[in-house]
Amino acid sequence: MNIYIITGASKGIGKAIAEELLEDENNRVVGVSRTNSIKHENYRHQPLDFSDIEAVEHNLQKVFISYPEAQKLVLINNAGVLGDIGYVGENMQNEMFQFVFDVNVVVPAMLMNTFLQVYQQHQAQKVVVNVSSGAGKHPIDGWASYCASKAAIDMLSQTVQLEQDKRGSGVKIYALSPGVVDTGMQGQIRESDASRFSTVEKFRDYKAKGELASPEEVGSKIVNFLHNTDKYREVIVSVRDM
Ligand SMILES: NC(=O)c1ccc[n+]([C@@H]2O[C@H](COP(=O)([O-])OP(=O)(O)OC[C@H]3O[C@@H](n4cnc5c(N)ncnc54)[C@H](OP(=O)(O)O)[C@@H]3O)[C@@H](O)[C@H]2O)c1
């Protein structure tokens, strides 16, 4: 039996990954998000709001329960938010930085920390996939907090992989960029005002020209990647190369 704990499995990329995994009866999926949209006998939803750190801390033991019979244990930190688009210093609320960092960095770090701790003695194959973005590798005006949060995810993943290697645990950690995918997040990007984000038109064009990948297509590539992690030695990976 394989256990997949996926944050943000209610929509977009996370939902597509969960649904594809549930087609295999050997897989069990735990979805962690505020809402739920999946009903399946091998699916369990754990409601959690990642902007409420105290609630997350109190509910961690409900997410990472004992799975003595698991052969594979996978954590996919996929939930993420863009936050408000706009220039720093121009009507940006200070609370927004905390919100984006809590959802995109602090909670994924807490989940990874707890996953590694709880299952340390477990003999199963263990993999953590932190969903990152090209926006963590080059700046995009109007997206400062999002870009910074994804850069943090990349470095967090690289550092934790280094630690796991030093311990000889065999655990694999990845920071995976999914590419440009037709989800609610892209809808929010297209609605933005060009005065707050200069390249908005490029993102509107992706949609108009049918250049966005579907969540199902990307979900399928990520599931295939999860079946072949022994072929991926680098921590930073991209769906574009899969
Ligand atoms: N779409 C793209 O083009 C693209 C490109 C690069 C990277 N990414 C990354 O891919 C990941 C998935 O994005 P997506 O495009 O699939 O986005 P999406 O369709 O907006 O889905 C976001 C998911 O995150 C969950 N989430 C949001 N806020 C949350 C909160 N406060 N607490 C708990 N869960 C929360 C949502 O669940 P609930 O609403 O039910 O809580 C939802 O399932 C993100 O990390 C994103 O940064 C996306």
The ligand as a MOL file (V3000), in Angstrom:
LIG
                    3D

  0  0  0     0  0            999 V3000
M  V30 BEGIN CTAB
M  V30 COUNTS 48 52 0 0 0
M  V30 BEGIN ATOM
M  V30 1 N -1.0590 27.1480 -11.8850 0
M  V30 2 C 0.1700 27.5020 -12.2360 0
M  V30 3 O 0.4000 27.9790 -13.3660 0
M  V30 4 C 1.3090 27.3080 -11.2870 0
M  V30 5 C 2.5960 27.6440 -11.7270 0
M  V30 6 C 3.6750 27.4690 -10.8790 0
M  V30 7 C 3.4590 26.9540 -9.6040 0
M  V30 8 N 2.2020 26.6560 -9.1850 0 CHG=1
M  V30 9 C 2.0460 26.1060 -7.8190 0
M  V30 10 O 1.2730 24.9260 -7.8870 0
M  V30 11 C 0.5810 24.7260 -6.6370 0
M  V30 12 C -0.8890 24.4600 -6.9150 0
M  V30 13 O -1.4310 25.6000 -7.5570 0
M  V30 14 P -2.7620 25.5840 -8.4440 0
M  V30 15 O -2.4650 26.3620 -9.6330 0
M  V30 16 O -3.2870 24.1900 -8.5530 0 CHG=-1
M  V30 17 O -3.6850 26.4870 -7.5030 0
M  V30 18 P -5.2420 26.4650 -7.1680 0
M  V30 19 O -6.0230 25.8200 -8.2590 0
M  V30 20 O -5.5410 27.8420 -6.7420 0
M  V30 21 O -5.2890 25.4880 -5.8900 0
M  V30 22 C -4.6670 25.8470 -4.7030 0
M  V30 23 C -4.8710 24.7670 -3.6550 0
M  V30 24 O -4.2670 25.2440 -2.4550 0
M  V30 25 C -5.1960 25.1410 -1.3830 0
M  V30 26 N -5.0760 26.2620 -0.4560 0
M  V30 27 C -5.1000 27.5880 -0.7780 0
M  V30 28 N -5.0990 28.3190 0.3380 0
M  V30 29 C -5.0630 27.4550 1.3840 0
M  V30 30 C -5.0690 27.6050 2.7990 0
M  V30 31 N -5.1320 28.8080 3.3820 0
M  V30 32 N -5.0370 26.4870 3.5670 0
M  V30 33 C -5.0090 25.2640 3.0010 0
M  V30 34 N -5.0070 25.0460 1.6820 0
M  V30 35 C -5.0500 26.1380 0.8830 0
M  V30 36 C -6.5740 25.1910 -2.0500 0
M  V30 37 O -7.5130 24.4600 -1.2620 0
M  V30 38 P -8.7310 25.1420 -0.4580 0
M  V30 39 O -9.1650 26.3490 -1.2160 0
M  V30 40 O -9.7440 24.0460 -0.3870 0
M  V30 41 O -8.1520 25.4630 0.8800 0
M  V30 42 C -6.3380 24.5050 -3.3840 0
M  V30 43 O -6.5960 23.1160 -3.2920 0
M  V30 44 C 0.8490 25.9880 -5.8200 0
M  V30 45 O 1.8750 25.7520 -4.8960 0
M  V30 46 C 1.3050 27.0100 -6.8670 0
M  V30 47 O 2.1290 27.9930 -6.3170 0
M  V30 48 C 1.1320 26.8160 -9.9940 0
M  V30 END ATOM
M  V30 BEGIN BOND
M  V30 1 1 1 2
M  V30 2 2 2 3
M  V30 3 1 2 4
M  V30 4 1 4 5
M  V30 5 2 4 48
M  V30 6 2 5 6
M  V30 7 1 6 7
M  V30 8 2 7 8
M  V30 9 1 8 9
M  V30 10 1 8 48
M  V30 11 1 9 10
M  V30 12 1 9 46
M  V30 13 1 10 11
M  V30 14 1 11 12
M  V30 15 1 11 44
M  V30 16 1 12 13
M  V30 17 1 13 14
M  V30 18 2 14 15
M  V30 19 1 14 16
M  V30 20 1 14 17
M  V30 21 1 17 18
M  V30 22 2 18 19
M  V30 23 1 18 20
M  V30 24 1 18 21
M  V30 25 1 21 22
M  V30 26 1 22 23
M  V30 27 1 23 24
M  V30 28 1 23 42
M  V30 29 1 24 25
M  V30 30 1 25 26
M  V30 31 1 25 36
M  V30 32 1 26 27
M  V30 33 1 26 35
M  V30 34 2 27 28
M  V30 35 1 28 29
M  V30 36 1 29 30
M  V30 37 2 29 35
M  V30 38 1 30 31
M  V30 39 2 30 32
M  V30 40 1 32 33
M  V30 41 2 33 34
M  V30 42 1 34 35
M  V30 43 1 36 37
M  V30 44 1 36 42
M  V30 45 1 37 38
M  V30 46 2 38 39
M  V30 47 1 38 40
M  V30 48 1 38 41
M  V30 49 1 42 43
M  V30 50 1 44 45
M  V30 51 1 44 46
M  V30 52 1 46 47
M  V30 END BOND
M  V30 END CTAB
M  END
